[in-house]
Amino acid sequence: MSKGIEIIDVGGVNCYLIEADDDFVLIDTGFSTKRMFLDEVLKKAINKPGEVPKKLKLVILTHGDSDHAGNCKFLKENYGAKIAMHFEDSKMVENGDMSWNRKSKPDKISFTFRLVTLAFGKNSAFGTFKPDIYLQEGQNLSKFGLSAKVIHLPGHSKGSIGVLTNEGDLFCGDLIYNFAGFKYIDNLEDFNKSIDKLKKLDINILYPGHGKPFSISNFYRKVNKK
Ligand SMILES: [Zn+2]
């Protein structure tokens, strides 16, 4: 794993805290039910004893699902962080409706995912909010202190994105899971195109929304076996 990346497991959802110049950027925010835990870990990470206190200046959402966006409102209000995401998922978080812009019958859904959705879906304490920044394909993130760009990777949702660093780290959200029995593909055609798109990019390590980071060669080995 590259230097300057900390994984925070917020109730089974990976949030990635990344050093960005003098401040921090967080990719995804986890379940709202684990808010106190996230708050504690973040405070420790950005206010190290003996060091100048830092800021969480930006949150990037890989997509709008409540298990990833569950603490955005809190981080906006308590940390002053701006929230950036793709426009095509924005009404999910504005309305608290995870079915927005998705098919009524997704192309692929696992049983486990159904259970998770039932448990944490519409009835969770999801705080709706309006994103501050809309991200799009190819957008350079250097003005936020990240040597990285945005890759639009629809499939799990229309507005799913990845963040690809110059070192070849790809934060891929829920396009690819490293977690058995937990899959949701809204649009299989988009999904396949997104997977093809990865092949043209310089990627070393995949950082999924669920499960441990893994090398992309492992991923292709698995895909080719199927
Ligand atoms: Zn997820």
Residues whose N, C-alpha, C, O or C-beta is under 5 A from the ligand:
A	BS01	ZN	D67 D174 G209
